[in-house]
Amino acid sequence: MNRIGFDNQKYLELQSKRIMERISQFGDKLYLEFGGKLFDDYHASRVLPGFAPDSKLQMLLQIKEEAEIVFAINASHINSNKIRQDLNITYQEDVIRLINEFRRIGLYVSSVVITQYSSSKLITQFQNKLKKMNINVYHHYTIEGYPTDSKRIISKDGFGKNDFIETTRPLVVVTAPGPGSGKMATCLSQLYHENIRGVRAGYAKYETFPIWNLPLDHPSNLAYEAATADLNDVNMIDPYHLSAYNKITVNYNRDIEIFPVLKNIFEEIYGTCPYASPTDMGVNMIGSAIVDDEVIQKAGKQEIIRRYFNTFNRYYNELCDINELNKQELILKKANLVLEDRKCVKKAREAQKHYKVYSGAIDCLDGTIVTGRTTELMGACSSVLINTLKYLAQIDQNVHIIETKLIEPIQNLKTEYLGSCNPRLHANEILIALCISAQTNENAKKALACLNQLKGLQAHITCDLSNVDLNTYSQLGIQVTYESSKK
């Protein structure tokens, strides 16, 4: 059984209280930067077993009448069609998905700001979609000298050239589809413009990671570095907090770099800054809801290895440079990990060595690791999936639960009519065959009934995975890694 290391209810209570305290600290308006995922924070749920992916959303729903949401998305992420890896959709697709989801549950989304704006066909297409949804679109621009040249930043040539985002509610939540979207710069730009308009506005940061009251090299914090390796984020001791309070806390480089700018903005507006450090401006209560650090450390280590494989595959498919891969290797060393500390990696590699074909392994909750290999009918991904369902249903591995006559028509459709060179069934196709077989085969029916037991299991495949297989595993809740064959 999965052990829980995080008390989600305690977290909601502590976090709601802290945010309400921060709202009351300021006068007319509060810009609250939401770091991480607002709607489905799967990274947090993986590294903090017990954390609900929609925890931040549930907290926000309690104060929805006072709140409106502004999305920030970086122009470069639109132009590069940057992918949100856990959902395998582009950032712009995710923004539209989230707007629709938020509206469905009664949250008010007022606008989208495109940061570091420059004109392009993809950006124009994205803006047109937003306008059809009655979403206001604003542009913020690259500022020379950002974030160190505070004199230029706080001027007409800095924040002054950005569009002012029109908002109507006292709490403005600034969120984004992923890191590097410009959420903080959006908030600071708004403070500058609000001050010109005579509005007393404040700023606070709701960032899940790094966890400020855990050690710098705690696996949870290292897992955050691994998750943002493409941004070259680095966890650091907050020097401002150490100087002000003689207390060690953890923050990350971009917040520490931007703090002097934030401090100058507040001093120009109020004559003084309410925060002595980047840690002060945060409201994160994650660390106070950890109830089993051993569980949390184990989950963080597994995430570090998963992130390594993700970068490894991206590098060998020419989607990132060697520096990102080198950083992941450094994080592995910091955490004293090797790849085979992920048990399914070791078993999958052993199976490949034994059978001399691509293989897979799935780590079940009871500690049993099921393996599968490539056959004439199925790829490794499909084979290990069926074998795991047989194990969960207590069916002997030698028993066939899908008849060959059900697989062959699907293979024929793929190769003869759909132009596929690979006759082997993908994970979704083998599940369709299992569904058909379950109509007449009692063992297939028993195996099919175990699909809900796959959620949260760990898997590793020793070859490239297609998007179809990745999506199927994601939908089943299986956390899968794989190894690019382009070596």
Secondary structure, DSSP 8 states (H G I E B T S, - for coil): -----B-HHHHHHHHHHHHHHHHHHSSSEEEEEE-S-SS--HHHHHHSTT--TTHHHHHHHTTGGGEEEEEEEEHHHHHTT-EETTTTEEHHHHHHHHHHHHHHTT--EEEEEEET----HHHHHHHHHHHHTT-EEEE----TTTTT-HHHHSSTTTGGGS------SSEEEEE-SSTTS-HHHHHHHHHHHHHHTT--EEEEEE--SS-TTS-TT-HHHHHHHHHTGGGT--EEE-HHHHHHHS---EEEHHHHHHHHHHHHHHHHHHSS-S-SSHHHHB---GGGGB--HHHHHHHHHHHHHHHHHHHHHHHHTTSS-HHHHHHHHHHHHHTT--GGGSHHHHHHHHHHHHHSS-EEEEE-TTS-EEEEE--SSB-HHHHHHHHHHHHHTT--TTS--S-HHHHHHHHHIIIIIS--S--SB-HHHHHHHHHHHTTT-HHHHHHHTTGGGGTT-EEEESS---HHHHHHHHHHT-EEEE--S--
